[in-house]
């Protein structure tokens, strides 16, 4: 492990109040030390690197100019907040990032008063900041709200919905557009910085006020012309006309790595009487660390790595990932069927659709951070005879639930939902966990919901979805590698709503949905060793249920246990409802449901998270023994068995 960097100036800064004691000319050194400390920490923990490197100077400048935590700083998504955490009292814990019991990789209200709003999904910062700003205004309390939002997050409609309502916050709201892809920015440089400083200065704003007052005394057509001339003149020189139309005073673009440019503009905006203000800052992801700057992804998300060389630790070779298996299977289906198209919402690499896109560039659509649009776009494609696969993480599909209900399910359109990152996801914690998709999808009429037990099953399910035209269908699969089973050369079309018996027994039936099947089989071995013969079924479908199979197992076993990687309301609830409707428990059958606990589970290694949830072999065995009133030494009802 490399040595920690020497950081004499950063060592004097524990909280932003310490930072504000420094002289402006010391801030360059502080930013350099902050960058070195962040690189060192993420080298130990892994995590998001490029985005944080891009905002080191911006983080320094904001905390230097604004009075945090009284002024509320809200980072959109929050994955760029590691430098922020280092200078807001959490440096001593920064090497616990994303580990069990450690710091979150995102902002979290419970973690610090400097994190006023928790995030991890994008495009929420302006709405939240507007809430803080208006609350302070209504209470007549001081304090501004600063939202830092990336240009990628600006592809989501929610950001514009917030800006459209921001005018009433006045000068209490500051939005900083962190443009790190050069996707919006005209060139930046000395002239741009000079203009930004001028138009954000008090003399200019006072002159503008005077001009407005004069214009208001003119006849209305002339007054309107004067207003447009002012906006047009600044729009021509600086851009930002769209933001002006939404009620913001636009300043920028300025170089986000030049503290001499940043500090005076932020000070002008802080002291401005008018608002809201949008400051357009141009940064580079990975800035200041050569391996990140040279990498195609700017080291967006990294494993542990060597700080000197930038070389990332390689995971041990193992079975292919579920994501990779899905992408390969979908590509094979698309070769057979020209109507198959693929849609992702800004996650082509994460969903494997980058591989699909290489083969079928004109049949792949990355719609940006716009899950609602992605789902309704897919519905339109389906209505016109295409076979769309909408590949979206479980946690992000939540953002499009209304569209799933209204635009897909009610109209019974054959949209295929490929739900990646289903179940618990480890280091990303509760914000990214795919805990709810079975619950929120299986409750919908017309919906078919499948869960793959292993990567071979996933191949079959991709084929099944591709050939299913009777309505919407979803297949869920987890993050990470498969089990190592052989992949089928020819995929099977599964019968809708039919499960399979994996192991025959007599006393206990374990009904598994998804990748808990491996743990269910381990539990069956242990139960057998205790004289409790166990059947294991892979239900495959949460909806429609295999009612014939469930009835048979309930009629022939003493205990039935369901197990799933999802929240209450999913498979277990549907099996219990079936049992209740049909009187399957009237003769004394014991049914137990194993599912995720009714809490937002903290980050940890997935296997630890599942053990904590009781969704492993130990949890299954314990549940069965308690249902039979056995304990671990074989005592039944107080007497030795």
Buried (B, 14 or more C-beta within 10 A) or exposed (E): EEEEBEBEBBEEBBBBEBBBEBEEEEBBBBBBBBBBBBBBBBBBBBBBBBBBBBBBBBBBBBBBBBBBBEBBBBBBBBBBBBBBBBBBBBBEBBBBBBBBEBBBBBBBEEBBEBBBBBBBBBBBBBBBBBBBBBBBBEEEEEBBBBBBBBBBBBBBEBBBEBBEBBBEBBBBBBBBBBBBBBEBBBEBEEEBBEBBBEBBBEEEBEEBEEBEEEBEEEEEEEBEEBBEEBBEEBBEEBBBBBBBEBBBBBBBBBBBBBBEBBBBBBBBBBEBEEBBBBBBBBBBBBBBBEBBBEBEEBBBBBBEBEBEEBEBEEEEEEBBBBBBBBBBBBBBBBEEEEBBBBBBBBBBBBBBBBBBBEBBEEBBBBBBBBBBBBBBBBBEBBBEEBBBBBBBBBBBBBBBBEBBBEBBBEBBBBBBBBBBBBBBBBBBBBBBBBBBBBBBBBBBEBBBBBBBBBBBBBBBBBBBBBBBEEBBBBBBBBBBBBBEEEBBEEBEEBEBBBBBBBBEBEBBBBBBBBBBBBBBBBBBEBBBEBEBBBBBBBBBBBBBBBEEBBBBBBEBBBBBBBBBBBBBBBBBBBBBEBBEEEEBBEEEBBBBBBBBEEEEBBBBEBEBBBBBBBBBBBBBBBBBBEBBEBEEEEEEEEEEE
